[in-house]
Amino acid sequence: MFEGIPTWPDAGRFWDIVDKHKVNILYTAPTAIRSLMAHGLDFVKNKRLDSLRVLGSVGEPINEEAWEWFYEHIGKKRCPIVDTWWQTETGGIMISPIATVTPMRPSYATLPLPGVQPAVMDEKGQEIAQTEATGNLCIKFPWPGMFRTTWGDHERCRKTYFDPYPGYYFTGDGCIRDKDGYYRITGRVDDVLNVSGHRIGTAEVENAINMHSDVVESAVVGFPHPIKGQGIYAFVICTHLEDPELTRKDILETVSRVIGPIAKPDKIQFVKNLPKTRSGKIMRRILRKIAEGEMENFGDTTSLLDPSVVEEIKQGRMAMP
C-alpha cells in the first residue's frame, strides 16, 4: 500500500519504491500514469524495475498512449498489463485480461472473467446479439460477490441498477465490443454530450485529444451552447505550450481526424493540473460548473487533493472570451 502522491519528492517516487522493495505487481490508475508521463523519462531511465512481473490499471478507461508508455518504459515490454474493469458494486474484477494468458490490446479490458456474462444494450433496451456492438454495458446473470442492496435506500438501488434494463444489471458504463469479443469501456453513460443531435462520449473525445504528442491529460465536459444545445469544453494539460494557438489548432485537427468535425471542442482551456480526489479521480462536476461560468457553489470539496487547482482553473476561465 502506498499513501502519498507519486510526484513527491520527485516523479521517481513510484520507481524508487519498486526498486527498494522489489515490488513485483504494480496496480495503479491511468491518471497517475499520465501524470508521471508529463515529467518525462529522466525519472525512469536510471531505475532497474527488474522485479516487476505484472502491471495493472484500474479506476477509469486507460488511453492508448498511457498504456503504451506504461508497457514500454515501466514494464520494459515484458510485463503483461492487466486492464481491469469492475465496480464497488460488483465486489470484484469482472472484465480483465488474465496475465500471461489473454492476448493484450491497448485500452481494451479484453474478456469477461469466467462466470461473468456481459451484455451490450442498444438505446431501445434490447440486447445486441452480434459480436461487434456499441452500447450500454449490462450484466445478464448473477455473479459471486455482487451487491444486494444500498444501505438505507433499497428503492434507489433498484431504480438505479435494475430498472433501466429489466432482468439485467445496468453498470452505468458504455462500451464497445469488437469482432474478437474484446470489450473496451468508453466511460460513464451520463458523461455523454448531445451536440447538434449527435451523442458524443466525453471519454472518446478525451482519448482523441490525448493522442496529440504534447498532451498529457485532458478532461471534457459539456456546457450550454445557444446553437448546438451542448458545446464541448476541454481542459488540457500539455508538456510544452510555447504557442497556445498553434497547439489549440493542432488539437482540433487531431480530434477531427480521429472522430470527426462534430466532436471538435468549442473551447480549449490549457491548465497546469486538474481537480482530483486523493484516489486520482477527476472531479468533473467542478469542471462542469466552471465551464458553465459558475464560479461558486462547488459542493463538497473536502476530498480534493489540492484545492488551489480549482482557483487556478477559475482564473484561467475568467480570462477566456
Buried (B, 14 or more C-beta within 10 A) or exposed (E): EEEEBBBEEEBBBBBEBBBEEEBEEBEBBBBBBBBBBBBEEEBBEEBEBEBBBBBBBBBBBBBBBBBBBBBEBBBEEEBBBBBBBBBEBBEEBBBBBEBEEBEBBBBBBBBBBEEBEBBBBEEEEEBBEEEEBBBBBBBBEEBEEBBEEBEEEEEEBEEBBEEBBEEBBBBBBBBBBBEEEBBBBBBBBEBBBEBEEEEBBBBBBBBBBBBBEBBBBBBBBBBEBEEBBBBBBBBBBBEEBEEEEEBBEBBBEBBBEBBEEBBBBBBBBBBEBBBBBEEBBBBBBBBBBBBBEBBEEBEEEEEBBEEEBBEBBBEBBEEEE
